Amino acid sequence: MLSARLVLENGAVFEGTAFGDVTAEACGEVVFNTAMSGYQEVMTDPSYKGQIVVFTAPHIGNYGINPWDGESDSLQVEGIVVHECSRIASNWRARWTLEQYLQANRKIGIQGVDTRRLVRILRSEGAMRGIVTTSQEPVETILARVRALPSMEGLDLCPLVTTQDVYTFVPERTDGDLLEDYPEPRYHVIVVDFGVKRNILRLLAQHHCRVTVVPATTSADAIIALDPHGVVLSNGPGDPAAVHYGIETARALAERGIPMLGICLGHQIIALAFGGRTFKLRFGHHAVNHPIKNLRTGAVEITSQNHGFAVSAECLPQELEITHINLNDGTVAGLRHRRFPVMSVQYHPEAAPGPHDSRYIFSEFLANVAAYATNTSVASVQL
């Protein structure tokens, strides 16, 4: 087995052995994810673009990789760090081992790492830049390259993951796909793709939506021309404050009264569109067990989260109401506009991976969509 190293920008070095494509090198922000399962969904989530993911579960890869659970068409993480990569895949849906998957996607992993020590460093000092490499260069040379990597703050990564063309999402039921059947669509919903996860599209289709996906830079006028009943601003990677085009589009759409739902990055964009501010979290939220309190109902939900930035509660305009808070650190986890049919959540109600406590968010959004569609139809008849 080929030796490998993870070098962090603070000078810490972790020794291990390489797996996957051992000729590759991973460069990016090092973050950790505490989920016990769902590694395929995590690795294919476009929100992880530019990041190296440390998995805290002691064994990763036990149930292999299958063709159906990916959240995008490619492996999005720059690389992964694990304590031990399973050499076998025990699941009837599996087609490849984790190592085979990394090899096919030309990504490197490092195993044999003391992930507990590594996560303690990231929790105390914050997420930081790093490189996973099999290079035999001196540590000082690698460290200089680490410190030359761009910071996540101010970085717009959406152009790297968004669709280049407008397309209609066509849900398919295939062998191994355990999702529900898709009903006939009643509403037309536009998804602005800042790095959308596939399960968001699936759940919209399950809620009677015809889903059209558009590039991140699509203007409000171009979206209006598609005659939507609602708009979803998707999740995505990077610093939300750098996504100026998305902020402008969100504000313009809201002022035209179109129902909107923002998820994760989309949530941050909605806050920024109305004059709010965002800030970089120390080590981010990357897990499937974050407790969220719904301030409107008092209920506590367990949620799936993946973000490195958050909305500042102190800088919110009066027109935005905080609807959810994260019970771990008190950060803003949900917003609702007091006049427009605009809502957003910092977590992932589509939960891939994760619990289904928050899937009602789609129903609430679709209630706004249905009301808008009805009003639009009535207005058309009157004309």
C-alpha positions, 0 to 999 in steps of 0.5 A: 500500500502506498503511503500518503499524507494529509497536511493542514495549513496549521502545519499538522501532518497526518500519515496514512495509506492512499486508496482510490486513485493514488496518482491524484492529489486532493486540495481544498478546505478540510471539513468533517461529517459525522453521519454514520451512513450516506457517504455516497450522497455526501461525496456526490453533493455539489455543496462539497465542491472544493472540500476534503471530507473527513468521515468520523464513522470508523468504517466507511464503504461497508455497503458499497456504491450503487447507481441510484443514490448519487446526488449528482452525476459525478463525485464532487468532493476533492478527496476523503479522509477515513479511519478505515475503508472497507475492502468489501461491499455488502449490499444487494444494491451495490455495484462497486466498492468505495475504492473502485468508485474513487478510482473511476472518478480519479479521486484520492482517499487516505485511510489509517488516519486518527480521525478523532484527533483530526476532528478535535483540531478542526473543532478547536481551530476551525475548518482549514485548507489542506492537501492529501498527497502521495508526494514525497516532497518535504512537508515544508514544500507541501505546506507552502502549497497548502497556504497558497490555496484560495480561502473559501471566503469570497469564493464563488464555486457555483459556476463549477457545479451548475447546469449549463443548459435549461432542462426538464427533470424527468424522474425515472423508476429503475431497479434499485430505486426505492422512491415513491411513484411520481404523480401527474404534475399540477404546477410548474416549478423552476429550480435555480441550480447553484449545485442542486441535489437530485433528491430535491428534484425528486421530492418536488416531482413527488409533490405534483410539480413539473420541474425545470432546472435553470443555470445559476446565472439565469435572470429573473426576466428569463425565469418569469418568461418560463411561466412558473408557479414557484421558484426554488433556490438550491443548495450549492458550494462556496461563499453566498456573498460572492453569488451576486447574480443569484442575490439580484435574481432572488430580490427581483423574483420576490418583488414580483410575488412569485413563491420562493423556497431557498434551501441552504445556499438558497436560504443565505441568498434570500437573506442577502437579497433583503439586506441581511448578512452572512458569516463564515462558521468556525467549522461548519455544520456537516451532519444528519443529527442537528436539532432545529426548533420550529419557532412557529410550532415549538416542535424540534426536528432532527435535520441533515445539514451541510454548510460553512456559512450562516445568516447573521441574526443581528443584521436581519431586516424587519421584513424577514421573520426567523422561523427556525433556529439551530439548538446547537449554536443558536444560528438562524435555520429558517426564514419567512418574509412577512409580505411576500410568499418567500421562505427558506431553511438552512438545512436540507429538508430533502434529507439525503442522507438524513431523517425525514422530520423536515419534509413538511417544508415542501408541503408548505412551499407547495401550499404557496405555489397552489395559491399563486397558481389559483390566483394566476388562473383567476386573473387570466380568466378575468382578462 
